[in-house]
Amino acid sequence: MKNADDTAEYIKNANKMLDAVIAKLELKNDAALSRRLEVAPPVISKIRHGRLRVGASILISLHETSNLSIAELKSFF
């Protein structure tokens, strides 16, 4: 990411994607999502705060869990 604007845009888009998956799965919060994805809760928090990028393994887990296509998930970015 080149600057603060790019980082802010990435965070906003990552949050939209996570919120869309939470809504699709009818979950209450990030903790429920982390349990469903079988990842530690800080992973979701770090993605939300821009300290961790959405990597391939998380993207695949989101796809397999939500049945949203990889293209749909990537369209948030």
N, CA, C and O atoms as CSV, one atom per row, in Angstrom:
chain,resi,resn,atom,element,x,y,z
A,1,MET,N,N,0.838,-1.172,0.000
A,1,MET,CA,C,0.000,0.000,0.000
A,1,MET,C,C,0.883,1.234,0.000
A,1,MET,O,O,1.875,1.308,0.725
A,2,LYS,N,N,0.510,2.188,-0.815
A,2,LYS,CA,C,1.390,3.315,-1.056
A,2,LYS,C,C,1.292,4.411,-0.010
A,2,LYS,O,O,2.311,4.983,0.376
A,3,ASN,N,N,0.097,4.713,0.454
A,3,ASN,CA,C,-0.031,5.803,1.408
A,3,ASN,C,C,-1.222,5.577,2.327
A,3,ASN,O,O,-1.892,4.547,2.268
A,4,ALA,N,N,-1.468,6.570,3.180
A,4,ALA,CA,C,-2.541,6.448,4.162
A,4,ALA,C,C,-3.909,6.309,3.497
A,4,ALA,O,O,-4.774,5.593,4.002
A,5,ASP,N,N,-4.108,6.990,2.365
A,5,ASP,CA,C,-5.393,6.882,1.668
A,5,ASP,C,C,-5.623,5.465,1.154
A,5,ASP,O,O,-6.732,4.940,1.251
A,6,ASP,N,N,-4.579,4.847,0.609
A,6,ASP,CA,C,-4.693,3.468,0.135
A,6,ASP,C,C,-4.989,2.518,1.290
A,6,ASP,O,O,-5.800,1.601,1.162
A,7,THR,N,N,-4.328,2.746,2.410
A,7,THR,CA,C,-4.546,1.906,3.587
A,7,THR,C,C,-5.973,2.050,4.090
A,7,THR,O,O,-6.628,1.054,4.396
A,8,ALA,N,N,-6.456,3.280,4.177
A,8,ALA,CA,C,-7.822,3.521,4.646
A,8,ALA,C,C,-8.838,2.870,3.712
A,8,ALA,O,O,-9.827,2.296,4.169
A,9,GLU,N,N,-8.600,2.959,2.422
A,9,GLU,CA,C,-9.502,2.347,1.436
A,9,GLU,C,C,-9.483,0.825,1.571
A,9,GLU,O,O,-10.531,0.185,1.493
A,10,TYR,N,N,-8.307,0.244,1.772
A,10,TYR,CA,C,-8.188,-1.204,1.945
A,10,TYR,C,C,-8.962,-1.656,3.184
A,10,TYR,O,O,-9.702,-2.639,3.139
A,11,ILE,N,N,-8.784,-0.932,4.285
A,11,ILE,CA,C,-9.476,-1.278,5.530
A,11,ILE,C,C,-10.985,-1.207,5.334
A,11,ILE,O,O,-11.714,-2.102,5.762
A,12,LYS,N,N,-11.452,-0.144,4.688
A,12,LYS,CA,C,-12.883,0.020,4.446
A,12,LYS,C,C,-13.422,-1.147,3.621
A,12,LYS,O,O,-14.480,-1.692,3.934
A,13,ASN,N,N,-12.708,-1.526,2.582
A,13,ASN,CA,C,-13.149,-2.620,1.722
A,13,ASN,C,C,-13.096,-3.970,2.431
A,13,ASN,O,O,-13.988,-4.800,2.258
A,14,ALA,N,N,-12.055,-4.190,3.225
A,14,ALA,CA,C,-11.954,-5.439,3.990
A,14,ALA,C,C,-13.108,-5.542,4.980
A,14,ALA,O,O,-13.687,-6.614,5.159
A,15,ASN,N,N,-13.439,-4.429,5.618
A,15,ASN,CA,C,-14.553,-4.420,6.561
A,15,ASN,C,C,-15.873,-4.711,5.862
A,15,ASN,O,O,-16.709,-5.441,6.395
A,16,LYS,N,N,-16.068,-4.144,4.671
A,16,LYS,CA,C,-17.291,-4.422,3.911
A,16,LYS,C,C,-17.390,-5.905,3.579
A,16,LYS,O,O,-18.462,-6.501,3.683
A,17,MET,N,N,-16.268,-6.498,3.179
A,17,MET,CA,C,-16.267,-7.912,2.838
A,17,MET,C,C,-16.600,-8.767,4.062
A,17,MET,O,O,-17.440,-9.664,3.985
A,18,LEU,N,N,-15.945,-8.492,5.183
A,18,LEU,CA,C,-16.212,-9.258,6.401
A,18,LEU,C,C,-17.663,-9.085,6.841
A,18,LEU,O,O,-18.310,-10.049,7.249
A,19,ASP,N,N,-18.173,-7.856,6.760
A,19,ASP,CA,C,-19.569,-7.604,7.134
A,19,ASP,C,C,-20.531,-8.361,6.221
A,19,ASP,O,O,-21.553,-8.867,6.684
A,20,ALA,N,N,-20.212,-8.441,4.928
A,20,ALA,CA,C,-21.063,-9.172,3.984
A,20,ALA,C,C,-21.090,-10.662,4.315
A,20,ALA,O,O,-22.142,-11.298,4.251
A,21,VAL,N,N,-19.943,-11.211,4.665
A,21,VAL,CA,C,-19.881,-12.633,5.026
A,21,VAL,C,C,-20.640,-12.878,6.328
A,21,VAL,O,O,-21.376,-13.858,6.441
A,22,ILE,N,N,-20.466,-12.002,7.300
A,22,ILE,CA,C,-21.193,-12.134,8.571
A,22,ILE,C,C,-22.696,-12.097,8.321
A,22,ILE,O,O,-23.441,-12.891,8.895
A,23,ALA,N,N,-23.145,-11.181,7.471
A,23,ALA,CA,C,-24.575,-11.075,7.164
A,23,ALA,C,C,-25.071,-12.326,6.436
A,23,ALA,O,O,-26.136,-12.853,6.759
A,24,LYS,N,N,-24.307,-12.797,5.461
A,24,LYS,CA,C,-24.713,-13.980,4.690
A,24,LYS,C,C,-24.844,-15.207,5.588
A,24,LYS,O,O,-25.758,-16.015,5.422
A,25,LEU,N,N,-23.930,-15.334,6.532
A,25,LEU,CA,C,-23.949,-16.488,7.439
A,25,LEU,C,C,-24.860,-16.274,8.644
A,25,LEU,O,O,-25.032,-17.171,9.470
A,26,GLU,N,N,-25.444,-15.073,8.737
A,26,GLU,CA,C,-26.328,-14.708,9.846
A,26,GLU,C,C,-25.635,-14.879,11.198
A,26,GLU,O,O,-26.196,-15.439,12.140
A,27,LEU,N,N,-24.412,-14.384,11.262
A,27,LEU,CA,C,-23.642,-14.433,12.501
A,27,LEU,C,C,-23.810,-13.121,13.248
A,27,LEU,O,O,-24.220,-12.112,12.674
A,28,LYS,N,N,-23.487,-13.146,14.539
A,28,LYS,CA,C,-23.652,-11.946,15.359
A,28,LYS,C,C,-22.473,-10.992,15.275
A,28,LYS,O,O,-22.654,-9.775,15.294
A,29,ASN,N,N,-21.264,-11.539,15.181
A,29,ASN,CA,C,-20.094,-10.664,15.298
A,29,ASN,C,C,-18.831,-11.346,14.771
A,29,ASN,O,O,-18.866,-12.462,14.251
A,30,ASP,N,N,-17.721,-10.635,14.926
A,30,ASP,CA,C,-16.434,-11.150,14.450
A,30,ASP,C,C,-16.013,-12.420,15.184
A,30,ASP,O,O,-15.388,-13.301,14.592
A,31,ALA,N,N,-16.348,-12.519,16.458
A,31,ALA,CA,C,-15.982,-13.715,17.221
A,31,ALA,C,C,-16.671,-14.948,16.639
A,31,ALA,O,O,-16.061,-16.010,16.517
A,32,ALA,N,N,-17.933,-14.800,16.284
A,32,ALA,CA,C,-18.663,-15.914,15.670
A,32,ALA,C,C,-18.055,-16.269,14.313
A,32,ALA,O,O,-17.958,-17.444,13.958
A,33,LEU,N,N,-17.648,-15.249,13.559
A,33,LEU,CA,C,-17.003,-15.499,12.265
A,33,LEU,C,C,-15.681,-16.240,12.457
A,33,LEU,O,O,-15.383,-17.182,11.722
A,34,SER,N,N,-14.901,-15.824,13.426
A,34,SER,CA,C,-13.611,-16.491,13.651
A,34,SER,C,C,-13.815,-17.953,14.049
A,34,SER,O,O,-13.044,-18.821,13.639
A,35,ARG,N,N,-14.849,-18.229,14.843
A,35,ARG,CA,C,-15.139,-19.622,15.199
A,35,ARG,C,C,-15.535,-20.418,13.954
A,35,ARG,O,O,-15.095,-21.555,13.777
A,36,ARG,N,N,-16.356,-19.829,13.102
A,36,ARG,CA,C,-16.812,-20.510,11.891
A,36,ARG,C,C,-15.649,-20.784,10.938
A,36,ARG,O,O,-15.595,-21.831,10.292
A,37,LEU,N,N,-14.718,-19.824,10.860
A,37,LEU,CA,C,-13.556,-19.984,9.979
A,37,LEU,C,C,-12.442,-20.802,10.618
A,37,LEU,O,O,-11.480,-21.188,9.954
A,38,GLU,N,N,-12.585,-21.061,11.918
A,38,GLU,CA,C,-11.573,-21.780,12.690
A,38,GLU,C,C,-10.233,-21.054,12.679
A,38,GLU,O,O,-9.178,-21.653,12.473
A,39,VAL,N,N,-10.308,-19.739,12.909
A,39,VAL,CA,C,-9.108,-18.915,13.069
A,39,VAL,C,C,-9.209,-18.201,14.408
A,39,VAL,O,O,-10.298,-18.048,14.961
A,40,ALA,N,N,-8.080,-17.770,14.916
A,40,ALA,CA,C,-8.071,-17.038,16.181
A,40,ALA,C,C,-8.758,-15.683,15.986
A,40,ALA,O,O,-8.591,-15.056,14.940
A,41,PRO,N,N,-9.525,-15.226,16.978
A,41,PRO,CA,C,-10.207,-13.930,16.860
A,41,PRO,C,C,-9.294,-12.765,16.478
A,41,PRO,O,O,-9.732,-11.881,15.742
A,42,PRO,N,N,-8.041,-12.726,16.949
A,42,PRO,CA,C,-7.185,-11.602,16.541
A,42,PRO,C,C,-6.935,-11.525,15.034
A,42,PRO,O,O,-6.609,-10.454,14.521
A,43,VAL,N,N,-7.082,-12.630,14.325
A,43,VAL,CA,C,-6.889,-12.602,12.867
A,43,VAL,C,C,-7.926,-11.678,12.232
A,43,VAL,O,O,-7.586,-10.842,11.394
A,44,ILE,N,N,-9.173,-11.827,12.624
A,44,ILE,CA,C,-10.241,-10.975,12.077
A,44,ILE,C,C,-10.012,-9.532,12.496
A,44,ILE,O,O,-10.172,-8.617,11.688
A,45,SER,N,N,-9.642,-9.323,13.746
A,45,SER,CA,C,-9.370,-7.968,14.233
A,45,SER,C,C,-8.231,-7.315,13.461
A,45,SER,O,O,-8.314,-6.142,13.099
A,46,LYS,N,N,-7.180,-8.064,13.213
A,46,LYS,CA,C,-6.035,-7.510,12.477
A,46,LYS,C,C,-6.414,-7.170,11.042
A,46,LYS,O,O,-5.936,-6.173,10.500
A,47,ILE,N,N,-7.258,-7.974,10.423
A,47,ILE,CA,C,-7.734,-7.652,9.072
A,47,ILE,C,C,-8.557,-6.372,9.120
A,47,ILE,O,O,-8.384,-5.489,8.280
A,48,ARG,N,N,-9.449,-6.268,10.097
A,48,ARG,CA,C,-10.306,-5.078,10.220
A,48,ARG,C,C,-9.500,-3.804,10.440
A,48,ARG,O,O,-9.899,-2.732,9.986
A,49,HIS,N,N,-8.378,-3.912,11.126
A,49,HIS,CA,C,-7.581,-2.720,11.443
A,49,HIS,C,C,-6.407,-2.512,10.489
A,49,HIS,O,O,-5.575,-1.632,10.709
A,50,GLY,N,N,-6.341,-3.315,9.440
A,50,GLY,CA,C,-5.322,-3.123,8.419
A,50,GLY,C,C,-3.937,-3.606,8.788
A,50,GLY,O,O,-2.965,-3.274,8.110
A,51,ARG,N,N,-3.833,-4.384,9.850
A,51,ARG,CA,C,-2.529,-4.905,10.251
A,51,ARG,C,C,-2.225,-6.255,9.605
A,51,ARG,O,O,-1.103,-6.755,9.686
A,52,LEU,N,N,-3.244,-6.840,8.958
A,52,LEU,CA,C,-3.080,-8.117,8.269
A,52,LEU,C,C,-3.915,-8.073,6.996
A,52,LEU,O,O,-5.096,-7.728,7.025
A,53,ARG,N,N,-3.292,-8.422,5.894
A,53,ARG,CA,C,-4.017,-8.446,4.622
A,53,ARG,C,C,-4.813,-9.743,4.511
A,53,ARG,O,O,-4.488,-10.746,5.147
A,54,VAL,N,N,-5.848,-9.705,3.703
A,54,VAL,CA,C,-6.633,-10.908,3.443
A,54,VAL,C,C,-5.806,-11.783,2.506
A,54,VAL,O,O,-5.681,-11.501,1.314
A,55,GLY,N,N,-5.253,-12.832,3.060
A,55,GLY,CA,C,-4.413,-13.733,2.277
A,55,GLY,C,C,-5.233,-14.816,1.609
A,55,GLY,O,O,-6.448,-14.905,1.787
A,56,ALA,N,N,-4.547,-15.630,0.844
A,56,ALA,CA,C,-5.205,-16.694,0.085
A,56,ALA,C,C,-5.943,-17.673,0.993
A,56,ALA,O,O,-7.061,-18.083,0.682
A,57,SER,N,N,-5.331,-18.049,2.106
A,57,SER,CA,C,-5.969,-19.047,2.975
A,57,SER,C,C,-7.251,-18.506,3.599
A,57,SER,O,O,-8.242,-19.230,3.701
A,58,ILE,N,N,-7.243,-17.248,4.014
A,58,ILE,CA,C,-8.460,-16.644,4.577
A,58,ILE,C,C,-9.510,-16.497,3.486
A,58,ILE,O,O,-10.688,-16.774,3.714
A,59,LEU,N,N,-9.091,-16.066,2.308
A,59,LEU,CA,C,-10.023,-15.901,1.193
A,59,LEU,C,C,-10.699,-17.228,0.851
A,59,LEU,O,O,-11.908,-17.272,0.625
A,60,ILE,N,N,-9.929,-18.293,0.815
A,60,ILE,CA,C,-10.494,-19.616,0.523
A,60,ILE,C,C,-11.433,-20.056,1.639
A,60,ILE,O,O,-12.496,-20.613,1.365
A,61,SER,N,N,-11.060,-19.817,2.883
A,61,SER,CA,C,-11.939,-20.166,4.008
A,61,SER,C,C,-13.249,-19.390,3.944
A,61,SER,O,O,-14.320,-19.946,4.184
A,62,LEU,N,N,-13.157,-18.098,3.619
A,62,LEU,CA,C,-14.370,-17.284,3.484
A,62,LEU,C,C,-15.251,-17.836,2.363
A,62,LEU,O,O,-16.471,-17.915,2.510
A,63,HIS,N,N,-14.642,-18.210,1.265
A,63,HIS,CA,C,-15.375,-18.783,0.125
A,63,HIS,C,C,-16.057,-20.089,0.516
A,63,HIS,O,O,-17.250,-20.263,0.270
A,64,GLU,N,N,-15.313,-21.003,1.119
A,64,GLU,CA,C,-15.861,-22.311,1.475
A,64,GLU,C,C,-16.958,-22.206,2.525
A,64,GLU,O,O,-17.917,-22.978,2.505
A,65,THR,N,N,-16.821,-21.261,3.435
A,65,THR,CA,C,-17.785,-21.119,4.519
A,65,THR,C,C,-19.056,-20.409,4.068
A,65,THR,O,O,-20.159,-20.785,4.464
A,66,SER,N,N,-18.897,-19.383,3.238
A,66,SER,CA,C,-20.041,-18.543,2.868
A,66,SER,C,C,-20.685,-18.927,1.541
A,66,SER,O,O,-21.793,-18.483,1.240
A,67,ASN,N,N,-20.005,-19.746,0.748
A,67,ASN,CA,C,-20.446,-20.074,-0.608
A,67,ASN,C,C,-20.486,-18.859,-1.527
A,67,ASN,O,O,-21.102,-18.911,-2.591
A,68,LEU,N,N,-19.838,-17.763,-1.129
A,68,LEU,CA,C,-19.626,-16.639,-2.038
A,68,LEU,C,C,-18.427,-17.007,-2.901
A,68,LEU,O,O,-17.456,-17.582,-2.409
A,69,SER,N,N,-18.493,-16.682,-4.169
A,69,SER,CA,C,-17.377,-17.030,-5.046
A,69,SER,C,C,-16.146,-16.195,-4.694
A,69,SER,O,O,-16.252,-15.137,-4.074
A,70,ILE,N,N,-14.998,-16.683,-5.095
A,70,ILE,CA,C,-13.754,-15.929,-4.897
A,70,ILE,C,C,-13.874,-14.578,-5.597
A,70,ILE,O,O,-13.441,-13.556,-5.065
A,71,ALA,N,N,-14.464,-14.578,-6.790
A,71,ALA,CA,C,-14.643,-13.322,-7.535
A,71,ALA,C,C,-15.517,-12.344,-6.758
A,71,ALA,O,O,-15.228,-11.148,-6.721
A,72,GLU,N,N,-16.591,-12.848,-6.134
A,72,GLU,CA,C,-17.456,-11.971,-5.334
A,72,GLU,C,C,-16.686,-11.390,-4.153
A,72,GLU,O,O,-16.797,-10.199,-3.861
A,73,LEU,N,N,-15.917,-12.218,-3.485
A,73,LEU,CA,C,-15.149,-11.746,-2.336
A,73,LEU,C,C,-14.093,-10.737,-2.765
A,73,LEU,O,O,-13.897,-9.723,-2.096
A,74,LYS,N,N,-13.413,-11.004,-3.874
A,74,LYS,CA,C,-12.377,-10.091,-4.355
A,74,LYS,C,C,-12.966,-8.793,-4.897
A,74,LYS,O,O,-12.270,-7.781,-4.973
A,75,SER,N,N,-14.238,-8.815,-5.272
A,75,SER,CA,C,-14.858,-7.607,-5.822
A,75,SER,C,C,-14.953,-6.484,-4.791
A,75,SER,O,O,-15.158,-5.326,-5.155
A,76,PHE,N,N,-14.807,-6.811,-3.525
A,76,PHE,CA,C,-14.829,-5.776,-2.485
A,76,PHE,C,C,-13.568,-4.925,-2.530
A,76,PHE,O,O,-13.554,-3.815,-1.997
A,77,PHE,N,N,-12.510,-5.428,-3.159
A,77,PHE,CA,C,-11.230,-4.715,-3.187
A,77,PHE,C,C,-10.993,-4.031,-4.470
A,77,PHE,O,O,-9.958,-3.389,-4.645
